[in-house]
């Protein structure tokens, strides 16, 4: 495709210091493409807790600034480099969270260039990267829906895959954030029974409507592993989707011998004092889950297309109100994914 004229485009950036007040709206100069690159016009981004931690400096205090945040985004290919054969202008795509991790085992070189930190993310009008970073999205998904998949949905998919969850298994999901709700939906697709926890009676009703087989209040029952044992006739669950970090002890007590705790989040803190004896004596596996690679994302999209799977979206904020989207995440009242619509059309 012939080169285009390029102009500055809209972007939100963390500038000067960390913190939500430092998230400011400005512009980024668009640049010409290298032969292997493609340009996506970003139509939607979705928030992950990682994005909030990155903006506030809790994720990586040494992250160089300024930084364009947000690891998840969907949009339309508007230009391709002269050597690109895998994409065409007009393709609907998402950007893979770890663009260099296309398949196989995670390696330092593959996972250190993640979007939204340390590499500039998707909260901007355009995004340029090598064509291998982009994955086509199923026709049934809108841009807002597709933007929820590369991190939250793929993390849930990878967690269930690594745990070997299959029909007849029982999975415990914690809370009602994006990963937990995707894990609920994807576990049901695998024929599993799902237990879900939430301190909100309203949210417990909503997860039941999504297919949760049983729910409980983890605040009213701080030793909730006893309730999990009761709900599983003392057997324990096959897999816990652990989003708290600090709740690891209760997750261990909830898991059957030989089961898996998929550690995917640190909502309750980055450190915990946990008795490790049960991990040894019950042959448990604590599996860290760093999202997933491109081939897994492609498999996830095939499954989503087959089952017409759609994400649960809490709120869609206009691009101009991005700080309000982060504030809603900080408040923790959301049910499902928080989405930010794309910036206004870039100049000709």
MOKAVEN-V133316 format. One line per field, one symbol per residue. phi: phi as a letter, one per 20 degrees, with the letter a starting at -180 (. if undefined). A space follows every 50 residues. Layout:
phi=???
This chain:
phi=.fgdfccfcfadcecnbfpgfeecebccffcfefgeecddeeeaccedgg fffffenffbfegfdfceenedacacfdacffdedeccgofebdefgdge eeamffcgfededefmpfegedebfcbdbggffdcfdfffeffffffeeg dfffffgfffffemfbgnfcddddmcfgfffffffffffeneecdcdaee ffffffffffpfebcbefefcfeffffffffdlmfnefbdeedenfefgf fffeefgnecdeecbcfepecbecfegffffdlecddfcdlrdgffffff ffffffelfcfedfbdefgfdggffffffffmefcneeddffffgfff
